[in-house]
């Protein structure tokens, strides 16, 4: 393999890593227009294993916008990324399969007026985890997602207790 080919592979890996990071950030920030721009025009996402929908990126963005209103605090952590390049239409390395684990802690919206003495909402925490399967395609505009499949493996809800000590 030549240095030029090796450099191109490293650049593709960095671009795909950035794409996956942007995916997490757009969901966490609720930037649904940016979320849709991460996908190819026919891109799809499947959240059915987590109780969601399997639809076009635009439809999923709408569903996420409504669902994520329940969680004003959310933080996707996408780790253990495994990347494999493949062949599409006789061109080498035009498609990438990415498998990545996720942990997603979120906080529910507190009921109206439910705050402790420190101004904190005693809302329950919600944490889920699982694995993503991403398919990315090289496009004229760079790497874009053509398919995202969420495989939720676990979830946990717990009530946080807030105690304050005064002296």
C-alpha positions as CSV (number, residue, x, y, z in Angstrom):
1,X,0.0,0.0,0.0
2,X,1.4,3.4,-0.9
3,X,1.6,6.3,1.5
4,X,-1.1,8.2,-0.6
5,X,-3.5,5.3,-0.2
6,X,-2.7,5.0,3.6
7,X,-3.2,8.7,4.0
8,X,-6.6,8.6,2.2
9,X,-7.7,5.7,4.5
10,X,-6.7,7.7,7.6
11,X,-8.6,10.8,6.3
12,X,-11.7,8.7,5.6
13,X,-11.5,7.2,9.1
14,X,-11.3,10.7,10.6
15,X,-14.1,12.0,8.5
16,X,-16.4,9.1,9.5
17,X,-15.4,9.4,13.2
18,X,-16.4,13.1,12.9
19,X,-19.7,12.1,11.2
20,X,-20.6,9.8,14.1
21,X,-19.6,12.4,16.7
22,X,-21.8,15.0,14.9
23,X,-24.7,12.5,15.0
24,X,-24.5,12.3,18.8
25,X,-24.1,16.0,19.2
26,X,-27.0,16.9,17.0
27,X,-29.3,14.6,19.0
28,X,-28.0,15.9,22.3
29,X,-28.4,19.5,21.2
30,X,-31.8,18.9,19.5
31,X,-30.5,20.4,16.2
32,X,-32.9,18.4,13.9
33,X,-31.9,20.3,10.7
34,X,-28.3,19.4,11.3
35,X,-29.3,15.8,12.1
36,X,-31.1,15.5,8.7
37,X,-28.0,17.0,6.9
38,X,-25.9,14.1,8.2
39,X,-27.9,11.7,6.0
40,X,-28.0,10.9,2.3
41,X,-31.3,12.1,0.7
42,X,-32.8,8.6,1.0
43,X,-31.2,8.0,4.5
44,X,-33.1,6.1,7.1
45,X,-33.0,5.5,10.9
46,X,-34.4,2.6,12.8
47,X,-35.1,3.2,16.5
48,X,-37.7,0.5,16.8
49,X,-35.7,-1.6,19.3
50,X,-35.9,1.4,21.7
51,X,-39.6,1.9,21.3
52,X,-39.3,4.3,18.4
53,X,-39.9,4.3,14.7
54,X,-38.1,3.1,11.5
55,X,-38.5,5.8,8.9
56,X,-36.7,8.4,6.8
57,X,-34.2,10.7,8.4
58,X,-36.7,13.6,8.2
59,X,-39.5,11.6,9.8
60,X,-37.2,10.3,12.5
61,X,-36.0,13.9,13.2
62,X,-39.6,14.9,13.8
63,X,-40.2,11.9,16.1
64,X,-37.0,12.6,18.0
65,X,-37.9,16.3,18.3
66,X,-41.1,15.4,20.1
67,X,-39.7,12.6,22.2
68,X,-36.6,14.5,23.3
69,X,-38.8,17.2,24.8
70,X,-39.2,14.8,27.8
71,X,-35.4,15.0,28.4
72,X,-34.0,18.5,28.7
73,X,-30.6,17.0,29.6
74,X,-29.1,14.3,27.4
75,X,-25.6,13.2,26.6
76,X,-24.8,10.5,24.1
77,X,-21.5,8.7,24.6
78,X,-20.6,6.6,21.5
79,X,-17.6,4.4,22.0
80,X,-15.9,1.2,20.8
81,X,-16.2,2.2,17.1
82,X,-15.5,-0.6,14.7
83,X,-15.2,0.5,11.1
84,X,-15.0,-1.6,7.9
85,X,-14.9,-0.3,4.4
86,X,-16.6,-2.0,1.6
87,X,-17.3,-1.8,-2.1
88,X,-20.2,0.0,-3.8
89,X,-20.8,-0.1,-7.5
90,X,-17.3,-1.4,-8.3
91,X,-15.6,1.5,-6.4
92,X,-13.4,0.5,-3.5
93,X,-14.0,2.2,-0.1
94,X,-17.2,4.0,-1.0
95,X,-19.2,2.5,1.8
96,X,-18.4,2.1,5.4
97,X,-20.1,-0.1,8.1
98,X,-19.6,1.2,11.6
99,X,-20.6,-0.6,14.7
100,X,-20.4,1.4,17.9
101,X,-21.7,1.0,21.5
102,X,-23.5,3.8,23.2
103,X,-24.5,4.9,26.7
104,X,-27.1,7.6,26.9
105,X,-27.8,9.3,30.3
106,X,-30.8,11.6,30.2
107,X,-32.9,13.5,32.8
108,X,-36.6,13.7,32.6
109,X,-38.4,17.1,32.6
110,X,-39.5,17.8,36.2
111,X,-43.1,18.3,37.0
112,X,-44.2,21.9,37.2
113,X,-43.0,23.5,40.4
114,X,-41.1,20.4,41.6
115,X,-37.8,21.7,42.9
116,X,-35.9,21.1,46.0
117,X,-34.5,24.0,48.1
118,X,-31.4,24.3,45.9
119,X,-33.4,24.9,42.7
120,X,-32.8,21.3,41.4
121,X,-35.7,19.4,39.9
122,X,-36.1,16.0,41.6
123,X,-36.6,14.3,38.3
124,X,-35.7,10.7,37.7
125,X,-32.6,9.8,35.7
126,X,-33.0,7.6,32.6
127,X,-30.0,5.8,31.2
128,X,-30.0,3.4,28.3
129,X,-27.3,1.6,26.4
130,X,-26.8,-0.5,23.3
131,X,-25.2,-0.6,19.9
132,X,-25.5,1.4,16.8
133,X,-25.0,0.0,13.3
134,X,-24.2,2.9,10.9
135,X,-23.9,2.6,7.2
136,X,-22.0,5.6,5.7
137,X,-21.7,6.4,2.0
138,X,-19.1,8.6,0.3
139,X,-21.0,11.4,-1.5
140,X,-19.9,14.6,-3.4
141,X,-20.5,16.4,-0.1
142,X,-18.4,14.0,2.0
143,X,-19.4,11.0,4.0
144,X,-23.1,10.8,4.9
145,X,-25.3,8.3,6.8
146,X,-27.5,6.1,4.7
147,X,-28.8,3.9,7.5
148,X,-28.7,4.1,11.3
149,X,-30.0,1.1,13.3
150,X,-30.3,1.4,17.1
151,X,-30.1,-1.9,19.1
152,X,-31.0,-1.0,22.6
153,X,-29.7,-3.6,25.0
154,X,-30.7,-2.1,28.4
155,X,-32.4,0.8,30.2
156,X,-32.6,1.9,33.7
157,X,-34.7,4.5,35.4
158,X,-34.0,5.7,39.0
159,X,-35.3,8.5,41.2
160,X,-32.6,10.8,42.3
161,X,-32.7,11.9,45.9
162,X,-31.6,15.4,46.7
163,X,-30.6,16.1,50.2
164,X,-29.2,19.3,51.6
165,X,-27.3,19.8,54.8
166,X,-27.2,23.1,56.5
167,X,-25.0,24.2,59.3
